[in-house]
């Protein structure tokens, strides 16, 4: 299979299931991705093998487009690369591997925050439990000193 056959199968699998804009954006993304990878020294067949079956990619895009909010400036393909279009229909591609910052899903961040909060609460509780006898002794000593002072002041 070559690049054009891959993209044809990809487009056919998406046709009628998502908007034409999503199909075009993703087709341009994969075209740019394949071009950049082959320009980087990989063979076209190797790149296509790494991408996998075009119908499976299309199914993933179809499912993810149901939940996508949709941006207006350029786009993000379901594969994770970013590109922006201009009037000459050229696309600039930034491979996700070039970015050091990776976006985590919301639920993973939420779980992380909950774990950190539970850890901090555990630490605070253990410190309080460790210092509780000292705190109680200081308070009891203060109350006792006041009682003794008040008793002598009478």
N, C-alpha and C positions, 0 to 999 in steps of 0.2 A: 504494500500500500504506500502511496506517496502522499505528499501534503495536500494536494488538491482533492484526492479521493477521500482522505480523512475529513477534510472540511466539508465536502459534499455530504458524506454520511452524517456528520455532526449536524449540519443544517437541516437535513431531512428528518432527523430524529426530533429536532426542536420545532419544526414547522407546525403551526397551529396550536402549539401547547404554551408558548410564551410569546410576548410581543416581538414584532419585527426588529425593534430597537435592541432588545436584549439579544436576539439572535445575531444581529449585525455586530454589536459590541463584543460579544464573546468570540465570534468568528474572527474579527480583527485582532482580538487579543491573542488567540491561539496562532494565528498566522504570524504575528510579530514574535511570539514566543519561539515558535519553530524556527523562524528566520534567525533570531538572536542565538539560539542554541547551535544551529548549524554554522553560523558565522564564528562561534566560539570553538569550533573544532569537532563537534559531535556530528555523526552521520544522521541524515534525515530519518532513516529507519530506526536508529537507536532512540532518537527523540520521540518518535511516534510510539515506539514500544513503551517508553517510560510514561507517556501520557495515558496509555491504555486504550480501551475500546471507546470509540467516539460516541456510541449509543449510551454507554454508562456515564460518560461525562455529561451528555445531554440530559440524562435523567437526573443527575445531581443538580444541574443548573435549573431544570424544571422545578424540582422540589425546593431549592433555595430561593427561587424567584417568588414563590408563594409567600415567603416570610420577609422578603427584602423590602426596605423602605424606599429605595430608589433615589439616587442623587441626580442633580441636574447638570453639574459641571464635570464633563468627562464621564468616567465610569470606573467601576471596579468589576472585573470579571469574577466568576465564582472560583477561579483558580487562585486568586489573591493578588494578581498584578494590577497595576494602575496604568491607565493610558488616558490621553485627552485628544479629542479630534479637533482639526482645524478645517478651513474652507477647502483645502486641497485633498481632503480625505486621507491624509497621512496620519499615522498613529505613532506616538512615542510610547515606548514600553519601558517600564522599570521592573526588573525582576525582583520578586519578593525576597529572594536570598541576599540581595544587596543591601537590604535594610536590616539593621541590627535590632530594631524595635519590632517585636512581634505582638500582635493584638490577641489578647486572651478573650475567651468568651465570657459573657456576663455572669453566668452561673459559677464559673471557676473563680472569678474575682470575688463573688459573694461568699463562696465557701471559704476562700482565703481570709476574708475579713472576719467571718464568724470564728474561724480557728484562732486568729490573732486575738480577738476579743476574749474568747474563752481562756486562752493562755494567760493574758494579762489579768483576768479576774482570778485565775488560779494563783498566780504569783502574789497578787494583793492579798488574797485570803490567807495564803501561807505566811506571809510577812506579818499580817495582823495576828494570826494564831500564835506565831512565835513571840511576838511582842506583847500579847494580851496579858500575861502574868506581870510583866514589868509595868504596863500601863495601870493595871488594877492596883498594884502595890503602891505606885506613885499617888494615885487618886486616894487610896485608903490612908496613906501617910499624910496627905494634905488635909483630909477630913479629920484625922486624929489630931494633928497639930492644931487645927482650928478649935476643935473641941477642948483641948487642953488649955489653949490660950484663953478662950472664953471662960473656962472654969476658974482660971487664976485671976481674971479681970473682975470678977464679982466681988 
